[in-house]
């Protein structure tokens, strides 16, 4: 009887021990050092590697200071590292060239400085050549003819537009007419209003009148001086015919055969001096 009672007591203790082991709190199963290791986890650090040890020590002391008496760590708010984590934007020179230390300290984009300096350098490099060739190049010359209405009459805008088109002129840059040579950027010669400012209003051809027009060419041009003169002379004669007007020389005198021959010889001489032969 005593043996049976002892066996029952032992079985009861074993059952109680099993129940206690199965239902004990999960927190008590943690190893003593686990909580310590979690509390001491490393926070993200941004900076030089040599400062990491000091930062780790500061975090550890701060956590020890913030612990409650029950041993649980208090929640602490870390400073926002977002601004510090953004990489600094570096302005790099073009073409992979290194930046000067002074430029980097001032934060000045070197590309803009180089671009501003390039025209100065180019002008300095070509200044000697330009001065050397100045004596060899003849100064530009402007040759002028006038087409003026007879008897102090006025030429209407529509009549002028029609005559200019028939004479092979085209309205364009600077609001005046031009005769162009194919492939050339500059006109062979141009036609402007004889009255100031010299331009035409393309929206008011039927509203204005003028006493005449000016034909002019700048030498040297896209073609030889003699060819340009012959073309401008032919256009002037055609305009004078269409507008019932007089063709005049640069002194606004009637253009005579003698003056025409003289100007033609001057154009031939200009071409000879500039190495052009017609």
Buried (B, 14 or more C-beta within 10 A) or exposed (E): EEEEEEEEEEEEEEEEEEEEEEEEEEEEEEEEEEBEEEBEEEEEBEEEEEEEEEBBEEBEEEBEEEEEEEEEBEEEEEEEEEEEEEEEEEEEBEEEEEBEEEBBEEEBBBBEEBEEEEEEEEEEEEEEEEEEEEEEEEEEEEBBBBBBBEEEBEBBBEBBBBBBEEBEBEBEEEBBBBBBBEEEEBBBBBBBBBEEEBEBEEEEBEEBEBBBBBBBBBBBBBBBBBBBBBBBBEBBBBBBBBBEBBBBBBEBEEBEEEBBEEBBEBBBEBBEEBEBEE
